[in-house]
Amino acid sequence: MNAPPPAELTPPQQTELLADLRALEVELEAQLEAGREGARPVTLDQQAIGRVSRIDAIQQQQMASEGLRRTRRRLDQVRRALRRAEDGDDYGLCSRCEEPIGFPRLKARPETPTCLGCQSALERRN
């Protein structure tokens, strides 16, 4: 049996998700600020620091840089979702099929632009 399609968001759910988006924006901005130090380029003439070799330092810098890229992408998604929610636009509707996304999914990832079905299809394709 197929599950019924998710219902559109109620006004209290929209208010709760908008607050979640704002809190997530602040959290991600703080993560970006904190992560900038670890993502700075490693100076090649640097001597080993304690037990960490230069190669380890470069690898850590690359991992920190990738973490910052992911955080920036998520922050961009959060800001787009905030604009849609604040404008009363299409927040809560899937950007692909235009069906309601569903409160449980949005509660878990309030910035998500796609429903679970469309997200699964995208992941299978990639």
C-alpha positions as CSV (number, residue, x, y, z in Angstrom):
1,M,0.0,0.0,0.0
2,N,1.3,3.5,-0.8
3,A,1.5,6.1,1.9
4,P,-0.8,9.1,1.4
5,P,0.9,12.2,0.0
6,P,2.1,14.7,2.6
7,A,-0.2,17.5,3.6
8,E,0.6,21.1,3.1
9,L,2.2,22.8,6.1
10,T,0.0,24.4,8.7
11,P,0.7,27.9,9.9
12,P,2.2,26.7,13.2
13,Q,4.4,24.3,11.3
14,Q,5.5,27.1,8.9
15,T,6.4,29.3,11.9
16,E,8.3,26.5,13.6
17,L,10.3,25.7,10.4
18,L,11.0,29.4,9.8
19,A,12.5,29.5,13.3
20,D,14.5,26.4,12.5
21,L,15.9,27.9,9.3
22,R,16.9,31.1,11.1
23,A,18.7,29.1,13.9
24,L,20.4,26.9,11.3
25,E,21.6,30.0,9.4
26,V,23.2,31.3,12.6
27,E,24.7,27.9,13.4
28,L,26.2,27.5,9.9
29,E,27.6,31.0,9.9
30,A,29.4,30.2,13.2
31,Q,30.7,27.0,11.7
32,L,32.1,28.9,8.7
33,E,33.8,31.4,11.0
34,A,35.3,28.7,13.2
35,G,36.4,26.6,10.2
36,R,38.3,29.3,8.3
37,E,41.4,28.9,10.5
38,G,41.7,25.2,9.7
39,A,41.2,25.7,6.0
40,R,44.0,28.3,5.7
41,P,46.8,27.2,3.2
42,V,49.6,25.3,4.8
43,T,53.0,27.0,4.3
44,L,55.3,24.5,2.5
45,D,58.4,25.5,4.4
46,Q,56.7,24.8,7.7
47,Q,58.5,22.3,9.9
48,A,56.5,19.4,11.4
49,I,54.4,20.6,14.3
50,G,54.7,18.1,17.1
51,R,53.8,14.7,15.6
52,V,51.9,16.1,12.7
53,S,53.9,16.1,9.5
54,R,53.5,18.6,6.7
55,I,51.7,16.0,4.6
56,D,49.2,15.5,7.5
57,A,48.8,19.2,7.9
58,I,48.0,19.6,4.2
59,Q,45.5,16.7,4.3
60,Q,43.8,18.2,7.3
61,Q,43.7,21.6,5.5
62,Q,42.1,20.0,2.4
63,M,39.5,18.2,4.6
64,A,38.7,21.5,6.4
65,S,38.4,23.2,3.0
66,E,35.9,20.6,1.8
67,G,34.0,20.9,5.0
68,L,33.8,24.7,4.5
69,R,32.5,24.2,0.9
70,R,29.8,21.8,2.1
71,T,28.8,24.3,4.9
72,R,28.7,27.2,2.4
73,R,26.5,25.1,0.0
74,R,24.1,24.3,2.9
75,L,24.1,27.9,4.1
76,D,23.1,29.0,0.5
77,Q,20.3,26.4,0.6
78,V,19.1,27.7,4.0
79,R,19.1,31.3,2.7
80,R,17.1,30.4,-0.4
81,A,14.6,28.5,1.8
82,L,14.4,31.5,4.1
83,R,13.6,33.8,1.2
84,R,10.9,31.4,-0.1
85,A,9.4,31.1,3.4
86,E,9.5,34.8,4.2
87,D,8.1,35.7,0.8
88,G,5.2,33.3,1.3
89,D,6.5,31.8,-1.9
90,D,6.8,28.0,-2.6
91,Y,8.5,27.0,0.6
92,G,7.4,23.4,1.5
93,L,6.7,22.5,-2.1
94,C,9.1,20.2,-4.0
95,S,11.1,22.2,-6.6
96,R,10.8,19.2,-9.0
97,C,7.2,17.9,-8.7
98,E,5.6,20.8,-6.8
99,E,4.0,18.4,-4.3
100,P,4.2,19.2,-0.6
101,I,7.4,18.0,0.9
102,G,6.0,17.0,4.3
103,F,6.7,18.3,7.8
104,P,8.8,15.4,9.0
105,R,11.3,15.8,6.1
106,L,11.4,19.6,6.5
107,K,11.9,19.3,10.3
108,A,14.9,17.1,9.6
109,R,16.3,19.3,6.8
110,P,14.3,22.6,6.7
111,E,16.3,23.8,3.7
112,T,15.6,20.8,1.5
113,P,14.1,21.9,-1.9
114,T,12.9,18.4,-2.8
115,C,10.5,15.7,-1.6
116,L,11.9,12.3,-0.6
117,G,10.7,10.7,-3.8
118,C,12.4,13.3,-6.1
119,Q,15.6,13.3,-3.9
120,S,15.8,9.5,-4.2
121,A,15.4,9.8,-8.0
122,L,18.2,12.4,-8.1
123,E,20.5,10.2,-6.0
124,R,19.8,7.1,-8.1
125,R,20.7,9.1,-11.3
126,N,23.9,10.4,-9.8
